[in-house]
């Protein structure tokens, strides 16, 4: 998917082998943090994001209990979307558009 409003980490960091730490740092500069339950999204769950009430974090995956922040209080607005229960793309647009 391409859009002038979406920036991929490789466009900022460069084509390196593993850029998980860089993704974590880069995410601290973002207002919206959206990702699938995976390593890159877990590396974005850093204190600078989780404890910032101005951030919206949207995670999607197979079930809630495997989410890294399951039942952990956050100051960020945190949404966990279960893929089998919702149209993930529509729900992300709804959450972001609610501002």
N, C-alpha and C positions, 0 to 999 in steps of 0.2 A: 504494500500500500504506500502510495506517495502523496504527500501534501506539503505545501509550503509552510504549514503550521506545525509539522512534525519533524523533529530532528532526531536522527538515530545516533547512538553513542559513537559509532565508527566515524561519523562525519566530524565529530568534535575531538575525539581522542586519537583517531587514526586506526588503521588496521593492525592491531596488536593481537597477540595470542589470547590472553585472558585480561579482560578489562573490568572485572567485578569491582575492585576497589575504586576505580575511576568512575564507574557507574554510580556507586554510592556517593562519591563527592559531587558528581554532576547533579544528582537528584536533589542535593541540598540547595540548589539554586532554582528549583522548580516549585511552582505553586500546586500543580497537579502531578501526582505520581500514580501511574497506572501500569499494572503488570499482572501477569499470570503467576500463580503459586510456583515459583521456581527460584533458582539461585540468584539471578539478577535482581528479582524483586526483593528477595531477602536482604541483599546487600544495600537496598534502598531504605530498609527499616532501621535507620540510624537515629540516635537521639536528636540530631538537628531536624529531622523530619517528624518523628513520632511525638515529640513534645513541643511542636509548634502549632498553635491553634489556627494559624492562617493557612495551613496545608490541608489538601484533600487527598487522601490515599485510597485508591480503588484497586482491590485485588480480586482476581477471579480464578476459580479452580473447581476441583471435583467435589470437595467437601470442606466444611468449616473447621473441623477439628485438626486438619493438617496444616492450617494457616499458622505461620510463625507467631503471630500476635493473638492467637485465639485466647479470649477471655483476659487479655492483658489491657489495662486501661491506657488510653492514649489521649493526648490533648488535640492531636490532629483529628479531623473528621475522617473516620475510617469506615470503609464499606467493603464487605466481603460478599462477592456475588458467586452463587453456586451455579455452575454452567448448565446443569440439567433443569434448573428452576426458572431461569430467566433468559431473555435474549440479551446477552452480555453487551453487545454494541449499543443497543437501544437504551439499556439501563445506564451505561456510561454517559451517553449523550444527555439523558435526563438529569443525572447527578450534576454534571458540569453546567448544564443549562439552567439549573435552579438558582444561579446567582443573579 
